Amino acid sequence: MMLDLANLQSGSARAVESAAARIERELRTQIIDLTIKPGERLSETEIGDRFHVSRQPVREAFIALMRAGLLDVQPQRGTIVVKLSVRRMLDARFIREALELAIVRRACERFDPHYRDRASALIEAQARAVEADDHRTFQKLDTLFHVTLAEGAGCLAAWGAIEQQKAHMDRVCALTLHSAGTMGPLVEQHRAILAAVEAGDAEAAVAAMTHHLNEILRAVAGIELQFADLFE
């Protein structure tokens, strides 16, 4: 029986890529929700052991996370999780605001009822997460709400551009969510955004989204002082 070497090599490459993508996704999630702390050192060997893979897919995942600005290689220290950066957060917020305001304007012109119902359900799920004091679930639902706005407005490609930039903003948001009383107002802000979209009121939707995205600016000064060791 003859072996198809090309297919074997192709299958092997896909397996490495799949493992690398899985490791990148899981590490990215843990870096963003601060399970893996800013400044923490990551070892290819330890991560490989954790995921039961060789060092190659781990190295590929590390490279992807370096490109995203979440990991850095430092002399004498190795691969380090990049510390939180107010500058990077502000850059990401600037890009996100420009795109999300355009999304809600479009949503006021046309918004699929299916996505309206989904957005409403996500808001209610967020309210339950607030009651349970479940920060991680809350943040996941927050992202899904904004994705749903983009999908319903037919602007999913715009969300893709936001996704590439927002990790640094999300890490700071994860830190702010642990402060008492921060999650509840975000739910009400989502309600205001959706109500304006349902009414087709573009100016109200833009104002509500701007207020929502400014929430991080109101929180970051105190958070940076409180957790100075986590910031650059």
Secondary structure, DSSP 4 states (H G I P E B T S, - for coil): ----HHHHHHHHHHHHHHHHHHHHHHHHHHHHTTSSPTT-EE-HHHHHHHHT--HHHHHHHHHHHHHTTSEEEETTTEEEEPPB-HHHHHHHHHHHHHHHHHHHHHHHH---HHHHHHHHHHHHHHHHHHHHT-HHHHHHHHHHHHHHHHHHTT-HHHHHHHHHHTHHHHHHHHHHTTSTTSHHHHHHHHHHHHHHHHHT-HHHHHHHHHHHHTHHHHHHHHHHHHTGGGB-
